[in-house]
Amino acid sequence: MQLLATERGIRMHVAAPPGLSVATWRAVIEVLRGADVWGSTDTTGTPKIWAEVEDGQQP
């Protein structure tokens, strides 16, 4: 896991869960839906997902 401060708030990067487990991905998507911004990247050869929570935003 990697945390970064951005202009808008905090961004967390984590390795994407391996495999095709529906239960695992359902939990991941639920967390991402609570974020203000989210996406994915593969710049290091390891698929990663990230989510960002903006400062001062209410869920």
Buried (B, 14 or more C-beta within 10 A) or exposed (E): EEEEEEEBBEBBBEEBEEEEEEEEEEEBEEEBEEBEBBEEEEEEEEEBBBBBBEEEEEE
